[in-house]
Amino acid sequence: MAAALTTVGLGVALEAGWEPGLRREWVWRGNALPVHMWPPLAAGICLAALSALLCRARAWEAMRPLARGFSLALLILVAFSLQGALLNAVGTPWITPGAYIVSPNATTYFGVALDVQNPADWVGRYPELLRTLPYHAATHPPGFVLFFLAIQRACAALIETPSPALADLATAYSDLFGLGLAPPDAAAAIAGALAIALIGALGLLPIYFLSRRLSNPGAAICSTCLAASLPGLLLLGASPDLVVMSLTIFALCLGYCAWRGKSAPLGLLAGFAVAVGLFFTLGFALVAAWSALWIVFGALGSGPRGPALRRALVAGALGLAGFAVFYLALYLLYGYQPVAVTLKALSAHRGVTTIEAARTYWKWLLMNPVECAIFAGLPLTVAALWSRRALRTPDYARLRPFLISWLVLFALLDLSGAVRGEVGRIWLFLLWPAALAAGAWCARSPDRRSAVPLLVLLQVTQALLMKAYLTLYSIL
């Protein structure tokens, strides 16, 4: 009932014209375009129905491994279908998603990728090129530019004879955004949007495995179904921040398995994953800080602290080795200079975000958690807060340190005032642990597990309301 009331309250506020944020500083603007709601509504109902099927009492535990794998794949596919339906809900279906990628107002990575002729030479000269690049590319390492370049090159190789419709689309994109696009470039923009959505949906897989390690199979499937309904995941299907979110989950899952399982290969892979994340965004350093906090709280909560700390030190050393291997290989092969890129990107970030310094610190200190709750989903946030008693039980002794480290990192990040506004997108990589907390509560009894599809349905309803009333992508 509390989750339903919060959803209704948000709907009433949006209908009354409320724009989340602080007026005269930054808000998620209202939407003035027509929205096609039937396809996402149908996909959302399928997600709720699948959640009801998978989260039945003892149903998941009774499944064979092959059936579980098939079910997880189906859940990812349904979530991806809902993302695609929401991407196509505004404007012209299958054309608007490409506009989100092409538009220099939404992101500059794709436009920069079109000008890269020799990727190896470009990566080596990246520190000196940074000052010539537009925002967002000027404030980040080269990962996202190379991501879109790879998609563009693949489309150019596959599309030898473009259709007239694709040629007309390239002309329309070029006229609208002032870019000279070939037909394969237009196809690459659409493929890029769908690829990002798929990567975000694939993040559900490590969520399941991490939740299973930290709790039990029943809680894991409840958490995964709830994570599939995150409004941020569903509504920001073309946002590169989804790639960061999935990399975050993957790195943390690998790190935990390496720590608990004393696995050297997984420790190396975890460090490698963090290095890849930092190749996309410098903000991924927060994932390393998150891991350190988690290790500290986990070791303090363990029985014999000495062995736990030794395992943590070994896992950390292996992760550092994997991290070093990645950047050493980039330096030897292409001359990439991560330290120089970091310094110049941070300097550029300070230069292009000076407008944020004028935003009121204490107002955003209060508003940022509210916005994160909205993009995590108000029903899910209510369920996560409701789970505090369940999390005190011995069954979730391993989950508690993880959630405590998450809350501490979130609080420190908010108190820092580093980001003031649009945190529903920027802090997307921090929202999904709410699903693990809520899933722990739902898995405590058969009656509670029956609440999962209802929560998913409320989450989808909130996502549809936000799509109808808010402009989530400013392309013009």
C-alpha positions in Angstrom: 0.0 0.0 0.0 2.8 2.4 0.8 4.5 1.6 -2.5 1.3 2.2 -4.4 0.6 5.5 -2.6 4.0 6.8 -3.5 3.5 5.9 -7.2 0.1 7.6 -7.2 1.6 10.6 -5.4 4.3 10.9 -8.1 1.7 10.6 -10.8 -0.4 13.4 -9.3 2.7 15.6 -9.0 3.7 15.1 -12.6 0.1 15.7 -13.8 0.2 19.0 -11.8 3.3 20.0 -13.7 6.0 19.2 -11.2 9.5 18.9 -12.8 12.0 17.0 -10.5 14.9 19.2 -9.5 15.2 22.8 -8.4 13.7 25.5 -10.4 16.1 28.2 -11.6 19.0 25.7 -11.1 18.2 22.4 -12.9 15.1 20.3 -13.6 14.0 17.3 -15.6 11.9 19.3 -18.0 8.3 18.5 -18.8 7.5 16.6 -22.0 5.6 18.3 -24.8 5.7 15.5 -27.4 3.1 12.8 -28.0 4.0 9.4 -26.5 3.1 5.9 -27.8 2.3 4.0 -24.6 0.8 0.7 -25.8 4.0 -1.1 -26.8 5.8 -0.3 -23.5 2.7 -1.1 -21.5 2.5 -4.6 -23.1 6.2 -5.2 -22.5 5.8 -4.0 -18.9 2.9 -6.4 -18.3 5.0 -9.2 -19.7 7.8 -8.3 -17.2 5.4 -8.4 -14.3 3.9 -11.7 -15.4 7.3 -13.3 -15.8 8.3 -12.0 -12.3 5.1 -13.6 -10.9 6.1 -16.9 -12.5 9.7 -16.9 -11.4 9.2 -15.6 -7.9 6.5 -18.1 -6.8 7.2 -19.8 -3.5 9.9 -22.5 -3.9 9.4 -22.4 -7.7 12.9 -21.1 -8.5 14.6 -23.4 -6.0 12.9 -26.4 -7.6 14.2 -25.5 -11.1 17.1 -27.3 -12.7 20.1 -25.2 -13.7 19.2 -25.3 -17.4 15.7 -24.0 -16.7 17.2 -21.2 -14.5 19.6 -20.2 -17.2 16.8 -20.1 -19.8 14.6 -18.1 -17.4 17.3 -15.5 -16.7 17.9 -15.1 -20.5 14.1 -14.6 -20.9 14.1 -12.0 -18.2 16.9 -10.1 -19.8 15.1 -10.3 -23.2 11.8 -8.9 -21.7 13.7 -6.1 -20.0 15.5 -5.3 -23.2 12.2 -5.3 -25.1 10.7 -2.8 -22.6 13.8 -0.6 -22.9 13.3 -0.7 -26.7 9.6 0.1 -26.5 10.3 3.1 -24.2 13.1 4.3 -26.5 10.6 4.3 -29.4 7.7 5.7 -27.4 8.5 9.4 -28.4 8.9 10.5 -32.0 9.3 8.1 -34.9 9.9 4.4 -33.9 13.3 3.0 -34.7 14.5 6.5 -35.8 14.4 8.4 -32.5 16.8 6.1 -30.7 19.5 7.0 -33.2 18.8 10.7 -32.7 19.6 10.2 -29.0 23.1 9.1 -30.1 23.7 11.5 -32.9 22.6 14.6 -31.1 25.5 16.7 -29.9 23.3 18.1 -27.2 22.7 14.6 -25.7 26.3 13.2 -26.1 29.3 14.2 -28.2 31.0 10.7 -28.3 29.4 9.6 -31.6 30.3 12.8 -33.4 33.9 12.6 -32.3 34.1 8.9 -33.3 33.2 9.9 -36.9 36.4 12.0 -37.2 38.7 9.3 -36.0 40.7 7.9 -38.9 43.5 6.0 -37.2 42.4 4.7 -33.8 45.8 3.6 -32.6 47.4 6.9 -33.4 44.4 8.8 -31.9 44.6 6.9 -28.6 48.3 7.7 -28.3 47.7 11.4 -28.9 44.6 11.6 -26.7 46.1 13.8 -24.0 46.9 16.5 -26.5 43.6 16.1 -28.3 41.5 16.5 -25.2 41.5 20.3 -25.3 40.1 20.2 -28.9 37.2 17.9 -28.2 33.7 18.9 -27.4 31.9 18.2 -24.1 31.3 15.3 -23.1 34.3 13.7 -24.8 36.6 16.4 -23.4 36.0 15.3 -19.8 36.3 11.5 -20.2 38.8 8.9 -21.3 38.5 7.6 -24.9 36.4 4.5 -24.1 33.0 5.7 -25.3 34.4 7.2 -28.5 36.1 3.9 -29.3 32.9 2.1 -28.4 30.9 4.1 -31.0 33.7 3.9 -33.5 33.7 0.1 -33.3 30.0 0.1 -34.0 30.3 2.6 -36.9 33.1 0.5 -38.5 31.1 -2.7 -38.1 28.0 -1.1 -39.8 30.2 0.3 -42.6 31.6 -3.1 -43.3 28.2 -4.8 -43.2 26.2 -2.3 -45.2 27.8 -2.2 -48.6 24.7 -1.0 -50.6 22.6 1.2 -48.4 18.8 1.3 -49.0 17.1 4.5 -50.1 15.4 4.7 -46.7 18.7 4.5 -44.9 20.1 7.2 -47.1 17.1 9.5 -46.4 17.5 8.8 -42.7 21.2 9.9 -42.8 20.2 13.1 -44.7 17.5 13.8 -42.1 20.0 13.3 -39.2 22.6 15.4 -40.9 20.2 18.3 -41.6 18.8 18.2 -38.0 22.1 18.0 -36.1 24.5 19.6 -38.5 26.6 16.5 -39.1 27.8 15.0 -42.3 26.5 11.4 -42.0 26.8 8.5 -44.4 24.0 5.9 -44.5 26.0 3.4 -42.4 26.6 6.1 -39.8 22.8 6.5 -39.4 22.5 2.7 -38.9 25.4 2.8 -36.4 23.6 5.5 -34.4 20.5 3.3 -34.1 22.6 0.2 -33.4 24.6 2.1 -30.7 21.4 3.0 -28.9 20.2 -0.6 -28.9 23.6 -1.9 -27.9 23.7 0.3 -24.9 20.2 -0.9 -23.9 21.3 -4.5 -24.3 24.4 -4.0 -22.2 22.3 -2.5 -19.5 19.9 -5.4 -19.5 22.8 -7.9 -19.4 23.8 -6.3 -16.1 20.9 -8.3 -14.6 23.0 -11.4 -14.9 25.8 -10.4 -12.5 23.1 -8.9 -10.2 21.6 -12.4 -9.9 25.0 -14.1 -9.2 26.1 -11.5 -6.7 22.8 -11.6 -4.9 22.9 -15.3 -4.8 26.3 -15.3 -3.2 25.3 -12.7 -0.7 22.0 -14.2 0.3 20.2 -17.3 -1.3 18.7 -18.3 -4.7 15.2 -17.2 -3.7 16.3 -13.7 -2.7 18.5 -13.6 -5.8 15.7 -14.1 -8.3 13.4 -11.6 -6.4 16.2 -9.0 -6.5 16.9 -9.6 -10.2 13.2 -9.2 -11.2 13.0 -6.0 -9.1 16.3 -4.7 -10.7 14.8 -5.3 -14.2 12.1 -2.8 -13.3 14.4 0.1 -12.3 13.0 3.2 -14.0 16.6 4.4 -14.6 17.4 1.2 -16.4 14.2 1.2 -18.5 14.1 4.9 -19.3 17.7 5.7 -20.0 18.2 2.9 -22.6 20.4 5.0 -24.9 22.5 6.6 -22.1 26.2 5.5 -21.9 25.7 5.5 -18.1 24.1 2.1 -18.5 27.4 0.7 -19.7 29.0 2.1 -16.6 26.3 0.5 -14.4 26.8 -3.0 -15.9 30.6 -2.7 -15.7 30.2 -1.8 -12.0 28.0 -4.8 -11.2 30.4 -7.1 -13.2 33.5 -5.8 -11.4 32.0 -6.0 -7.9 30.7 -9.5 -8.6 34.1 -10.7 -9.8 35.8 -9.0 -6.9 33.6 -10.7 -4.3 34.0 -14.1 -5.9 37.8 -13.6 -5.9 37.8 -12.5 -2.3 35.6 -15.3 -0.9 36.7 -18.0 -3.3 40.5 -17.2 -3.1 40.5 -17.3 -6.9 43.6 -15.7 -8.5 42.1 -15.6 -12.0 38.9 -13.9 -10.8 41.0 -11.3 -8.8 42.9 -10.5 -12.0 39.7 -10.2 -14.0 38.2 -7.9 -11.3 41.1 -5.5 -11.6 40.9 -5.7 -15.3 37.2 -4.8 -15.2 37.9 -1.8 -13.0 40.6 -0.7 -15.5 38.1 -1.0 -18.4 35.6 1.0 -16.5 38.1 3.8 -15.9 38.9 3.7 -19.6 35.2 4.8 -20.1 34.8 7.3 -17.2 37.0 8.6 -14.4 34.0 8.2 -12.1 34.7 4.5 -12.0 37.3 5.2 -9.4 34.3 5.3 -7.0 33.8 1.6 -7.7 37.3 0.9 -6.3 36.5 3.0 -3.3 33.2 1.1 -2.9 35.1 -2.2 -3.0 37.5 -1.0 -0.3 34.7 0.0 2.0 33.0 -3.3 1.4 36.2 -5.2 2.2 36.6 -3.2 5.4 33.0 -3.7 6.6 33.0 -7.3 5.5 36.3 -8.1 7.3 35.1 -6.4 10.5 31.9 -8.5 10.4 33.7 -11.8 9.8 34.5 -14.2 12.6 38.3 -14.5 12.4 39.3 -11.0 11.1 42.9 -11.9 10.5 42.3 -14.5 7.7 39.5 -12.3 6.2 41.9 -9.3 6.0 44.7 -11.4 4.5 42.3 -12.7 1.8 41.3 -9.1 1.1 44.9 -8.0 0.7 45.6 -10.9 -1.6 42.5 -10.2 -3.7 43.4 -6.5 -3.8 46.9 -7.2 -4.9 45.6 -9.5 -7.7 43.1 -6.8 -8.7 45.9 -4.2 -8.8 47.9 -6.5 -11.0 45.0 -7.0 -13.5 44.5 -3.2 -13.5 48.2 -2.6 -14.2 48.3 -5.2 -17.0 45.5 -3.4 -18.9 47.1 0.0 -18.8 50.6 -1.3 -19.4 49.4 -3.1 -22.5 47.7 0.1 -23.8 50.9 2.0 -23.2 53.1 -0.5 -24.9 50.8 -1.0 -27.9 49.4 2.5 -28.5 51.3 4.9 -26.2 48.2 5.6 -24.1 49.1 7.8 -21.1 46.4 7.3 -18.4 47.9 9.7 -15.9 48.1 12.6 -18.4 44.5 11.8 -19.6 43.3 11.8 -16.0 44.8 15.2 -15.2 43.6 16.9 -18.4 40.1 15.4 -18.2 39.7 16.5 -14.6 40.9 20.0 -15.6 38.4 20.1 -18.5 35.7 18.8 -16.2 36.2 21.7 -13.8 36.2 24.1 -16.7 32.9 23.0 -18.3 31.0 22.4 -15.1 31.6 25.7 -13.4 27.9 26.5 -13.8 27.3 23.8 -11.1 29.3 25.8 -8.6 26.5 28.3 -8.6 24.0 25.7 -7.6 22.9 25.7 -4.0 24.8 23.1 -2.1 22.4 22.4 0.8 19.3 22.2 -1.5 21.0 19.6 -3.7 22.2 17.8 -0.6 18.5 17.1 0.0 17.3 16.9 -3.6 19.9 14.4 -4.9 18.6 11.4 -2.7 15.0 12.2 -3.7 16.0 12.1 -7.4 17.9 8.9 -7.0 14.8 7.4 -5.2 12.7 8.4 -8.2 15.0 6.8 -10.8 15.5 3.7 -8.6 11.7 3.6 -8.4 9.6 4.9 -5.4 8.0 1.4 -4.9 11.4 -0.2 -4.8 12.7 2.4 -2.5 9.8 1.8 -0.1 10.5 -1.9 -0.2 14.2 -1.4 0.4 13.5 0.8 3.4 11.0 -1.8 4.7 13.7 -4.5 4.5 15.8 -3.2 7.4 14.5 -5.7 9.9 14.9 -8.6 7.6 18.5 -7.6 6.9 19.3 -8.0 10.6 18.7 -11.7 10.5 21.6 -14.2 10.3 20.5 -15.2 6.7 21.7 -11.9 5.4 25.0 -11.6 7.3 26.9 -11.4 4.1 24.6 -8.9 2.4 24.7 -6.4 5.3 28.4 -5.3 4.8 27.7 -4.7 1.1 24.6 -2.6 1.7 26.4 -0.6 4.5 29.3 0.1 2.2 26.9 1.2 -0.5 25.0 3.6 1.8 28.3 5.1 3.2 29.6 5.7 -0.4 26.3 7.3 -1.4 26.3 9.5 1.7 29.9 10.6 1.2 29.2 11.3 -2.5 26.2 13.4 -1.7 27.9 15.3 1.1 30.8 16.1 -1.3 28.5 18.2 -3.5 30.5 17.0 -6.5 27.3 16.5 -8.5 24.3 18.8 -8.2 21.4 17.7 -10.4 20.8 14.9 -12.9 22.0 12.3 -10.5 19.2 10.0 -11.6 21.4 9.5 -14.7 24.9 10.2 -13.4 24.6 8.0 -10.3 22.7 5.2 -12.2 25.5 2.9 -11.2 24.6 3.3 -7.6 20.9 2.6 -7.8 20.6 -1.1 -8.3 21.6 -2.3 -4.7 18.2 -1.1 -3.6 16.8 -4.2 -5.4 19.1 -6.5 -3.4 17.7 -5.0 -0.1 14.1 -5.3 -1.3 14.6 -8.8 -2.6 15.9 -9.9 0.8 12.7 -8.8 2.4 10.5 -10.4 -0.3 12.2 -13.8 0.0 11.5 -14.1 3.7 8.2 -15.8 3.2 5.9 -17.1 0.4 3.4 -14.3 1.0 6.1 -11.7 0.6 7.4 -13.3 -2.6 4.0 -12.7 -4.1 4.6 -9.0 -3.6 7.4 -9.0 -6.2 5.2 -8.9 -9.4 3.0 -6.1 -7.7 6.2 -4.1 -7.1 7.4 -4.7 -10.6 4.0 -3.6 -12.0 4.2 -0.4 -9.8 7.7 0.2 -11.0 6.7 -0.1 -14.7 3.7 2.2 -14.0 6.1 4.8 -12.6 8.4 4.5 -15.6 5.5 5.0 -18.0 4.4 8.1 -16.0 7.9 9.5 -16.2 8.1 8.8 -19.9 4.8 10.5 -20.5 5.5 13.7 -18.5 9.2 14.2 -18.5 11.9 14.9 -21.2 14.5 12.3 -20.4 16.7 13.1 -23.5 17.2 16.7 -24.7 18.3 16.2 -28.3 17.7 19.7 -29.6 
